């Protein structure tokens, strides 16, 4: 018996000789989070992972500018299933539209609001959503993933549930847009009714 063989090894005829030991693969927390985020986002995962790299690795820096969020702010949020943020955004826009109407038409007695004012408001909304959209989306994804992981599901079920909760929802995007159009129609109808009644 050689000095490198243990007694148990020499007594086992089925053990292949001189097998090299292989260390088990180590799955880091960063790899696990990236896998879960990839499942959450879906087909555009690589784009968002690239944008999120500074945050995921703890570096200083932003998460890039999202042109989709810039051009389609009110649609992009519900499309990415950030429904609460979408309702908040549309609510702010609705309130701003009412205040704008009251200021220019009701108080300043203009025929209509200045056309350039709406474009300025839209530009501001687009810039804010474009600049912060990726960070908002990462926070949203992490919150959903954390909620799913807290349920104690098996790993395959975790990824499947993450994929179901994530992804996109185009009908919801247009549904919320139509809901906003209906809301603003009702609000301005009521405002016009009260204006004609000299109540406001």
N, C-alpha and C positions, 0 to 999 in steps of 0.2 A: 504494500500500500504506500503510495506516495504521500509526502507531507501535506500536499494540497487537497487530497481526498479526505472527506470526512467518513467516519465509519458508516453512517447511514447511506452515503453515496455508494460505497463499495458493495453494500449489501443489496442494492436495488439494481437488478439486471435490466430494468426497463428504462433507466435514465440514460439519455444520450450523453456521450462523453464530451467534456469541454465545451458545453453550451455557453456562449457569452450572455452575460446578464444585460437585459434591456430595461432601461428605466421607463416607467409608465409615462405616457404623454400628460403633460400638465396643461390644464385648461385654465387660463388666467381669467380674472374677473372682467378685464377689458375685452377678451375674446368672447366671453359669455354675453356681455352686454351688447356687443356689436352684432352677434348672432340674433339676439332677441329684437334689436332695433331693425335689423334687416327683415325679419319676419313681420314686424309691425308695419313698416313702410310699404313693402311690396316691390313693384317693378322699378321704382325710382330710388331704391335703397342706396345704391352706390353714390349717387349725387349727394344725398343728405348725409351719408357717413363721411364723405369728403368734407362737406361744409361743417360738420360737427366735430371733426378731428381735434381742433384746439381744446374744446370743452371736454371731450372724452378723455384726453390725455393730460388734462389739468394744465394746459398751456394758457398763457395770456393771449388774448385776441378774440375777435368776433367770430360769427358763424356765417359770414358772407351775406350778399344781397340777393334776395329771392325775387326774380323778375316776374314770375307768375303771381306772387302775392302783390307785387307792385301794380300790375295791369288789371288783375282780377281780384282785388282784395276781398270784396264781399262774397265772391264765389269760391275763392281758394280756401278760405277758412272752413266752411261746411263741407267742401269737397274732401278736405283732409280730416273730416269728422271732428273738428274743433267747434262743436255746436254752441257751447256757452260763449266762446269768444265771438262767434259769428253773430249771435243775438245781441251781444253787447255792442258790437260795431254797428249793426243796423239800427239799434236803438239810439246810439249817439247820433248817427246820421239823420234819423227821423226827428230827434229833438232839435238838432241844428237847423233842419229845414223849417220846422215850425217857428223857431226863434227868428230865423232869417225873414220869413214871411211877415211875422208880426212887426219886426223892426222896419223893414223897408216899405211894406205896403200899409201896415196898420199905423205906425208911428210917424214915419217920414212921408207918408202918403204918396208913394211912388206907384206907377202903373204896374211894375213888376220888379223883382230883385235884379240887381246888375248881373248880366250874363257871365262876366269874368269872375264873380265871387264864387259861383258854383265850381268853376274850374280850379280855383285856388284851393277850395276845400277838398275837392277830389284829389288834387296833387298831394296835399298834405297827408291825407289818408293813405294814398298809395306809397308815399315815401316811408311812412311809419311802418306799414305792414311789410314792405319790402325789406327794410332794415332789420326788423325784429322778428319777421315771420319764421325763419329757421330756428331761432332760439325758442320762440313760443312752441313750435312743433316738437322740439326736443323735450321741453318740459312736459308737454302733453303726453308724449310717448312714454317717458319715464314714469309718469304718474299712473298711466294705465298698466304698464308692465309691472310696476311695484304692487299694484292691487291684485293682479293675476298671480304673481309669485307668492303673495301672502295666503293664497287659498290652498297651498300644499299639494298641488297637482303633480303628477308624474311629468318628467321632462318633455316627452313627446306631446302630452296634452297641454303643457304650458305654451309651447311654440304654436300649436294649432289654435289655441284660444287667443294668443297674441295676434296671430294673423287675422282671425275673425274680427277682433276688436279694432284692429288697425285697417290699413288699406284706404280706399277712397269710396266716396258716395256721391256720384254725379246727380242723381235725382234729388238728393237732399239739398244740394247747392242751388238748383233751380227752384226747388220748392220754397226755400227760405226767401229767395229773391221775389217770387210771386207773392209770398206772404207780406213782404215789405211793401210791394206795389199796392196791394189791397189795403194795407194799414194806412199808407200815406194818402190814398184816395179817400178813405173814410175821414181821416183827420182834416184834410183840407176841405172836404165837403161840409163838415161840421163848422170849421172856421168861417167859411163863406156864408153859411146860414146865419151864424151869429153876427157876422159883419153886416149883412143885409138887414138884420133885425135891430141893428144899432146897439147890440149888447156889448160888443167889444169895438 
